[in-house]
Amino acid sequence: MSEYRTEKSSQINRKSLTLFYQIYERKEIRDLGNRAKKATEMWDGVQPIADLPRRSRNLIDNMLCYLLFGSVISFVSPLLIPILTIAPAVNWFCAKAYRNWEYSHREHWTDIDSKLWYVQEKTADFAAAKDIRIYGMAGWFRQIFRDFSAKRLFWEKKMILRSFLSRIADLFVILLRDGAAYLLLIKMTLEGSITVDKFVLYFSAISMFASFIGNIMNEWNGIRAASLDVCDYRRYLDLEQPDGSGEAQAQDHLKTAPEITLDHVSFRYEESDKDTLHDISLTINPGEKVALVGLNGAGKTTLVKLLCGLYLPACGDIRINGISSRSFGREDYYRLFSPVFQDIQAGFFTLAEIVSGQIRNRTDSSAIQSAAGFDRAEECMRLAGLGERLDTLPHGIHTHLDKQLYEDGTELSGGELQKLMLARALCKNAPVLVLDEPTAALAPIAENQLYLQYRNMTQGKTSLFISHRLASTQFCDRILYLKDGTITEQGTHQELIALGGEYARLYELQSCWYQPGYAAETPQ
């Protein structure tokens, strides 16, 4: 049974890890995933996903005992069997009504539970420890936790009250049912219809018969309650996974820089009433270095997610070397891209494992493969500007990243983490390199060094570079300026400056802060 529970928990984890990102991003889907996960967890000694077979076995056992003791009771009076059997139907309907209410309102406390867990995790997060102390956030966290706890307690009280009322009805029916049966036995004994020894036999049989009826109802209600939890489990596992036809193979496009075409592409988030990207038509030539700029909310990151296959266009098509992205299998399509996203997720593995995507293994062939991958990882880390940092670490590339889990681990600064993610993208060596604000946390000198190395990094690749610092886009072959989800200007840096449009005005606003005396003159 333990192996069964572990396997069911693993299925939920696998689904969460592979579920199409655009679907997984929706809050209601993540809430469903939390409920599905609870169906695989142990709560008060009960795991719903494993409770079904156990309760089913108990139900069969109690039904067999019901038939056995029912045959004994029939000698007293055949009417006792339907009376003792029908009465618990009231209990069954009460319990069913409670379970239906609980299931129909489960979204309320699922949402509250998620927020409670989030607050608890943040208060225990070492990365937030400095902010909590400096900004006096401890009281704020406690107040938020109390507020959510009060809301959870409100629903918990309603659940307990409804469960209590259903149990009261259950007790009342039991009193009527058993009382009538025992009065009948006493009456038959006083009339001489049955002897004292038979009275004791039938009394015990009725007691056991009633208990088996109660067990049948309890097991049936338990099966139904567990099945409702398992429904969430099944719904989550059965979520549709949009995928391409698989007719095209990424392997055919890995060796050379591809041409990327966006043909009248539009995209809109579900909660929005307008397109985030609208009718984008664009061709990125093989090996071209393209910069994507614009104000916050212009749609730059959304465009990157569409390009990488994390989103599907609402309209239009994305083509790689003339082949629709829908012709690739989704997992296969990911092989074409090496992205560095704004939000950094590094994990607690060694630096080499994070960059190479391989687990350190000391067994024969795996060890040889891992060693080759780690050599490549170190090369990419040094290319990304982490060489000096690696030389200071006692275990080099095999140093674990998280000091909270490993005594000899290390912590990297924000800029070093960005370099680590860049090294991971380089190590993947996909034909398309996508950098979303790769220098946001870098110091000016490190940023300049990255720009100097950029051409070497993108040699033989098609690359897309997103940045808010317009001075960093001058080494790109073409610059695209996004506004309100559309491309309003495009050209080289010099062409856009000469155009005198919004790009030129934004560049002037940024560059003027580097002009001597500008800050002193601005307030006047």
C-alpha positions, 0 to 999 in steps of 0.5 A: 500500500505504501508503494501504491500511495507513493506512485499516486503522489508521483503521478501528481508531481509529474503532471505538475512538472509537465503540464502545459505552462499556459494552462498551469499558469491559471490559478484555478488549475493550480488550486485543482492541483492542490486539491488533487495533491491532498487526495494523495496525502495522509490526513488524520490517518486517511489517504483518500486515494488509498481509502477507496480499495480499503473501504470497498473491501470493508463494505464487502465484509460487512455485506456478507455479515449482514446476510449471515446475521439477517438469516438468524434474525429472520427466525424472530420476524421477517419484518425486522430485516426491512425495518432495521435496513430501511431506517439507516437510509435516513442517515445515508441521506443526511451524510450524503447531503453533508458531503455534497455541501462540503464538495460544492464549497471546497473552493473556498477553503482551498483558496484560503489554505493556499494563502495560509501556506504561502504566508507560512512559507514566506515567514520561514524563507531565509531570503526574506529574513532581512526585509522582515526585520528591517521593515518591521514586517513580522507584525504584518505577517502575523496579522495576515495569518490571523485574518486568513486563519479566522476565515478558515475557522469560519468555514471549519465551524460551518463544516463541523455544525453541518456534520454535527446535525447529520450525526444528531439525525443518525443518533435519533434514527438509531434510538428508534430502530434499536428501541423498536427491535428490543421492545419486540424481543421483550414482548415475545419473551414475556408472551412465551414465544421465545425462551430466555436463551433465544432472547440472548441470541436474538438480542446479540444478533440484532445488535451485530446486525445493526452494527453491520448496517451502520458499517455498510452506511459508513463505508459507503459514505466514506467511499463516496467522500473519497471518490469526490476527492479522487474526482479532483485527482482524476480531473487534474491528471486528465487535463488536456495537454495541447501538443503539436502534430509531431510531424516536424523534428527539432533535430533537423533544425539544431545545427544551424541558426533558424529563420523565425516568422511570426505571421499575424500573431495575436494573444490575449490573457483570459482575464483581459478584455483586450489583446496583449499582442495584436497582429504581430508580423515579423521575420527574424533572419537566420543568425540575426541579433534582434533587440526588443524594447518598450515600456513595461506592459508593452508585451515583450515577455509575452512575445518571448513566451509565445516564441518559446512555446509556453503560450499558444497564439490566439490567432496567427502562426509562428514558423521555424524555417517555414514550418509551423510550431504546431507541427513540432511536439511540444517537448521537442520544440523546447529543444530549439530555445535557450532562454534566460528569463527575468525571474531566476530559479536556480534550485539547490543542486551543484553549480555544474548540475544546474548549468548542465542539467545532469545529475552527478553520477559515479557509475561507469558510462553515466560518470563519463557522460556527466564528466563531459557535461560538467566540462562543458558547464564550466566552460560556459560559466567562465564564458558568462563571467563566473570564472573568478568566482569559481576559482574561489570556491573550494569545490569549484563547479561541484559546490552546492548553491544553497547554504541552508541545506549544505554546510559547505554550500555557497550563495550567489549575488543577484548578478552572479545568479544571472550569469549562472542562468546565462551559462545554463542557456549557453550550455544547452546550445540551442539554435535560438538564444533568448535573453530577457533582461539578462543584465538587470542585476549586473554592475556596469563593468560586468554589463559591459563585459557581457556586451563585449562577449555577446557576439561570441555567445550568439555566434551561429545562433538566432538571438532575441534580446530584451532590455530596458536599457537602450544603450545596450541594444546598439550591438544588435542588427535590428531593434523592435520597439513595442507599444500596446502590443504592436511593433510601432518602430524598427530599424538599427539604433542609428536609424531609429535615432534619426527617425526621432520617434518614441525610441529616440525620445526614450533613449534621450531620457535615459542618456541625459542622466549621464550628461554632466549637470543634468540632475542639477538643472532638472529641478529648475 
